[in-house]
Amino acid sequence: MGKVYVCNTFSLSMLSKESMIEVKEMDWKTWVGELQFYISNGIYFINAIGHKATDELFLSLLEGYHFPGCEGKRIQINVKNGDEIYVIQPSFRLEEGRVLNKEEIEKLFKEGRIRFFKVIVRDRKIEIVKDYFKKLGIILGEWITITDEEAEEIIEYLEGRRKWMPNIPLLYCIGQVDYTGYEDKPKLTRIIEERLKELLRWLNY
């Protein structure tokens, strides 16, 4: 897990070039509850809310789950893969130059016109690899799940940054091949070679 941010806006400029995002809208109690859970377990978010009235509303919703430095600061953030961004914002676009005060923000919240989102940043290539093997498992009638670390090893091998195939169980599922004795220089079957070439094309798309 990466860093956790709280913001009053989200922009694609926060992302790196190879990122994918998962956006989930949440009810405010669930949204706040996750942040309270993090605080209870010693995981402290970075509050990048740059609007004072919104920050005051946010801190009041935390209901005492505060920690030193939890107040909002107008800072620029550059999120990385594995980071989470909790976004609180009005459900409509404000007129240019308009700044909402505390009373207006609280009124919007009571009217249900404040929206709450969770944005999860993921590595594009890793997600492609994991999804590829998940679908391959359906075809083979096998339950294939791999970790982010295993996916990264596969990517390194396909891109020539790793000289040997990762020694992980899913390789047996790909072509029902016994790899015993070939850890350093694997003897790949044609079907595995073709599937790996296909995966490499997906990664470079």
Steps between C-alpha positions, in 0.01 A plus 500: 500500500624846411414839646149620584388849403187704566423769242218730396571433134665240278696568183662270245810718531559328836570170322809350341490397133458126559222516759147365502235625741199343664237753608231405748229730631409434864246614755658739744481268802689221321749753360571650842495157662790379287709802599411451867608136469835607353558746785411233757766274349773764485462579128491878474377666182637813339231767507536704180163677526579856398156651573455604864122447525522156339781405735296609802210283382735207446660528844157519663395181320801318646337544843814524709718264294766766474879487511774766492521647153163373381387850404477581131782665308500628144778285358580346165494121500635247254346163568671169430374150436336359811396840637141578598330838470182577693318787330230724649340754268170668402280311257497793257747733332541833674486826309842642423645685797236386748626377837258324732498597867449270799123550516459429128710183517307371802170576325610309190601204716161491676330515159705205373683716246850406612647192332760261638737297283786258549763491225745210495811535284627181338790403275364458148731216397454306823122520466520379139710199602272408792187534285661296220574203725160524665333465160746227401403308811135509397591350163711225660252430776758603761483768769805712420577798720837670523639768726626840391855378565453195275347718230802733519736202456310390190519852358876513565542167316289605202682833466842337517591633843499151651691205348285217634131435531363555851464167680132530595225236490286674238751404228396138538139607448583678173602195303497209745881483474740372766775761549708299746868551426449799271497783754800683349429439131138391454403281204178669395246319285362665187163568660661679794725702270203612293297596805790695646550681168131585503532633853801710399292656221234590754756662727633717220157603371 
